[in-house]
Amino acid sequence: MQTCHSEYGIIKTIFIKKALDAFRDQEKIDAEWKTLNFLSAPDFKVALTESAEFEKHIRDNGAEVKFFPSEEVLSLDSIYCRDASIATDAGMIICNMGKPARSGEPSACAKEYAKNAIKILGEIKSPGKVEGGDVAWLDTQTLAVGRTYRTNAEGVRQLREMLAPIGVSVLEVQLPHYKGPGDVFHLMSILSPVDKDLAVVYSPLMPIVFREELINRGYRFVEVPESEFDTMGCNVLALAPRKCLMVKGNPKTKEQLHAAGCEVIEYDGQEISYKGGGGPTCLTRPVFREI
């Protein structure tokens, strides 16, 4: 069955934004990285190499890869294209970003969906805020939504209103303050489903009620150690059930994934992932998967 309502099925169609089109040149990087809270300035040439490697891993899995184009008015953050929209079987939901510097990304993505004849279900309107990194499908009828500094109560209300007619329930997950409004802390910072009953999690920042909900739903966990949380050990993209793409530098999490029967593919992400705080789920907007 082909569906948009999955985080683990075989990716059939996916959008990415190449580093060339998001970063454009070293001059743009040097002008923006501090205000966007990157850890340091990415090296443009190395980022291009990393981006090409990342794309190849996805292509090698058989996915149809589509691209968000370069937009001069968008920031470096536009490389993290998951955040601007949500894929559903009834069409795309266009987000309204919680980070002001990213406000132009959703409309740019909507234009590209229109060019590709991909239906739009609706859009989150101000004062509602939702970012795609705060949502994750737990099953085909349940969308978990993090209530964070990037996704507010009105945004969650609008999501519920849009999804109820297609039989989808929204499970709100109250996340902690952690490092505050300036930090990028999404639901998918602590949760990456990689099969129908397996998820990579960072339990120290996971609400107890939500953790128990996942257990009640039959999930087992790959627990990311504290030493690998900041290196995005918890940010894992399932290319297919238990076929995982993750950034290099998280050997303990990788070992646990292997122990759980997963295939693990790693990519170099110093420039495109570490410095901007966006792992493989952030770098992609999967649309259709096969489950």
C-alpha positions in Angstrom: 0.0 0.0 0.0 1.3 3.4 -0.9 0.7 6.2 1.7 2.0 9.5 3.0 1.1 8.4 6.5 4.3 6.6 7.5 7.8 7.3 8.8 9.2 3.9 8.1 7.8 2.5 4.7 9.9 2.3 1.6 10.4 5.8 0.3 8.9 6.1 -3.2 8.8 9.9 -3.7 10.9 12.4 -1.8 11.9 16.1 -2.0 15.2 17.4 -0.9 17.0 20.7 -1.3 20.6 20.5 -2.4 23.3 22.4 -0.5 24.1 24.3 -3.7 20.5 25.7 -3.8 20.2 26.4 -0.1 23.6 27.7 0.7 24.3 29.2 -2.8 27.9 30.4 -2.0 30.3 30.9 0.8 29.4 34.6 1.0 25.8 33.8 1.8 26.9 31.3 4.5 29.3 33.8 6.1 26.5 36.5 6.2 23.8 34.3 7.8 25.2 31.5 9.9 25.5 33.5 13.2 22.0 35.0 13.1 20.5 31.6 12.3 22.3 30.0 15.3 24.5 27.6 13.3 27.3 26.3 15.5 29.8 27.6 13.0 30.0 28.6 9.3 29.7 25.6 6.9 32.4 25.1 4.3 30.5 25.5 1.0 32.7 23.2 -1.1 32.6 20.4 1.5 28.8 20.9 1.9 28.3 20.3 -1.8 30.2 17.0 -1.5 28.2 15.9 1.5 24.9 16.9 -0.1 25.7 14.8 -3.2 26.6 11.8 -1.1 23.4 12.2 0.9 21.3 12.3 -2.3 23.1 9.2 -3.7 22.1 7.1 -0.7 18.4 8.0 -1.2 18.6 7.3 -5.0 20.3 4.0 -4.4 17.3 3.0 -2.4 15.1 3.4 -5.5 13.3 6.6 -4.5 12.2 9.2 -7.0 14.0 12.3 -5.9 12.5 15.8 -6.6 14.1 19.1 -5.7 13.2 22.4 -4.1 14.8 25.1 -6.2 17.1 27.9 -5.2 15.3 31.0 -3.8 17.5 34.0 -3.2 15.2 35.3 -0.4 15.4 32.1 1.7 18.0 31.4 4.3 20.5 28.6 4.8 17.9 26.9 6.9 15.9 26.1 3.8 18.1 23.0 3.4 16.1 21.5 6.3 13.0 21.1 4.0 10.9 18.8 6.2 9.9 21.7 8.4 7.8 23.6 5.8 5.1 21.1 5.1 3.4 17.8 6.2 2.5 15.0 3.7 -1.0 13.4 4.0 -2.9 11.1 1.8 -5.4 14.0 1.1 -2.6 16.4 0.1 0.1 18.5 1.6 -0.4 20.7 4.6 1.6 23.9 4.3 3.1 25.0 7.6 3.6 28.4 9.2 7.1 28.5 10.7 7.8 29.1 14.3 11.3 30.6 13.4 10.7 34.0 11.8 13.7 33.8 9.6 12.1 30.8 7.9 8.8 32.4 7.1 9.2 32.3 3.4 9.9 28.6 3.1 6.3 27.2 3.2 5.0 29.3 0.2 8.1 28.4 -1.8 7.5 24.7 -1.2 3.8 25.1 -2.1 4.8 26.6 -5.5 6.9 23.5 -6.2 4.1 21.1 -5.2 1.8 22.9 -7.6 4.4 22.5 -10.4 4.4 18.7 -9.6 0.6 18.4 -9.5 0.7 17.5 -5.8 -2.5 18.5 -4.1 -2.6 20.9 -1.2 -5.0 20.0 1.7 -4.6 23.2 3.5 -2.3 25.6 5.3 -1.6 26.6 8.9 -2.6 30.3 9.2 -1.3 32.8 11.7 -1.4 33.0 14.7 -1.1 29.2 14.3 2.5 27.9 14.1 3.5 24.4 13.0 6.9 23.0 11.8 7.2 19.7 10.1 10.0 18.5 12.5 7.4 18.5 15.2 5.2 15.9 13.6 5.6 12.1 13.2 3.2 9.4 12.0 2.8 6.7 14.7 0.5 4.7 12.3 -1.6 5.5 9.3 -4.3 7.1 11.5 -2.3 8.8 14.2 -0.1 11.8 13.9 2.0 12.8 16.9 2.5 16.5 17.2 5.0 18.2 19.5 3.9 21.2 21.4 7.1 23.2 21.3 8.4 26.8 20.8 8.0 26.2 17.1 4.5 24.6 17.1 1.8 26.4 19.2 -1.6 25.4 20.5 -3.4 27.2 17.7 -1.3 25.3 15.1 -2.2 22.0 16.7 -5.9 23.0 16.7 -5.8 23.8 13.0 -4.1 20.4 12.3 -6.8 18.6 14.2 -9.5 20.4 12.2 -7.8 19.5 8.8 -7.1 15.9 9.6 -10.3 14.9 11.4 -12.3 14.6 8.1 -9.9 12.0 6.8 -10.0 9.9 9.9 -6.6 11.0 11.4 -6.2 11.6 15.1 -3.7 14.1 16.4 -1.8 13.1 19.5 -0.3 16.3 21.2 3.0 15.8 22.9 4.0 18.5 25.4 7.8 18.9 25.2 10.0 20.6 27.8 11.7 24.0 27.7 15.1 22.4 27.3 17.4 25.1 25.9 14.7 27.7 25.3 13.0 29.4 22.3 16.3 30.1 20.4 17.2 26.4 20.2 15.9 24.0 17.5 14.1 21.3 19.6 11.5 19.4 17.7 9.5 16.2 18.5 11.8 14.5 16.0 14.8 15.6 18.0 13.8 12.8 20.4 11.9 10.3 18.2 12.6 8.6 14.9 10.2 5.7 14.0 12.2 3.2 11.8 9.6 0.4 11.7 6.0 -0.2 12.7 7.1 -1.3 16.1 10.6 0.2 16.5 11.7 3.8 17.2 15.0 5.5 18.0 14.4 7.7 21.1 16.1 9.9 23.6 14.2 9.1 26.7 15.6 11.8 29.1 13.7 14.5 27.2 10.6 12.3 26.4 7.4 13.0 28.4 6.5 10.0 30.4 2.9 9.9 29.2 4.1 9.8 25.6 6.7 7.2 26.2 4.1 5.0 27.9 1.8 5.6 24.9 4.4 4.3 22.5 5.0 1.2 24.6 1.2 0.6 24.8 1.2 0.8 21.0 3.8 -2.0 20.8 6.9 0.0 20.1 10.3 -1.1 21.2 13.1 1.4 21.6 16.6 2.0 20.5 17.8 4.3 23.3 20.2 7.0 22.3 22.9 7.6 24.9 23.5 11.1 26.3 26.9 11.3 24.6 25.2 11.0 21.1 22.2 13.2 21.5 23.9 16.4 20.5 25.5 14.6 17.5 22.0 13.8 16.3 22.1 10.1 17.1 18.3 10.3 17.5 17.7 11.8 14.1 17.4 8.7 11.8 15.7 8.5 8.5 14.1 5.2 7.6 14.6 4.6 3.9 12.6 1.4 4.3 11.6 -0.7 7.4 14.7 -1.1 9.5 16.9 0.4 6.8 18.3 3.5 8.4 20.2 6.5 7.2 22.1 8.4 9.9 24.9 10.9 10.2 28.4 9.5 11.0 29.7 9.8 14.6 27.1 7.9 16.6 28.7 4.4 17.0 26.7 3.4 20.1 23.3 4.1 18.5 24.5 2.4 15.3 25.4 -0.7 17.3 22.0 -0.8 19.0 20.3 -0.4 15.6 22.3 -3.4 14.3 21.3 -5.4 17.4 17.6 -4.6 16.6 18.0 -6.1 13.1 18.5 -2.8 11.2 20.7 -2.0 8.3 22.6 1.2 8.9 23.9 3.6 6.2 26.0 6.6 7.3 26.8 9.8 5.6 29.3 12.6 6.3 27.3 15.5 7.7 29.7 17.9 9.4 28.6 20.8 7.2 25.0 20.0 6.2 23.9 18.5 9.5 26.0 19.1 12.6 26.6 22.8 12.1 22.9 23.7 11.4 21.4 21.1 13.8 19.5 19.2 11.1 19.9 15.4 10.6 18.6 13.2 7.8 14.9 13.6 8.6 15.3 17.4 8.6 17.1 17.3 5.2 14.1 15.5 3.5 10.4 15.8 2.8 9.2 12.3 2.1 5.9 12.3 0.3 4.9 8.7 -0.7 6.0 5.5 1.0 5.1 1.9 0.5 4.1 -0.1 3.6 
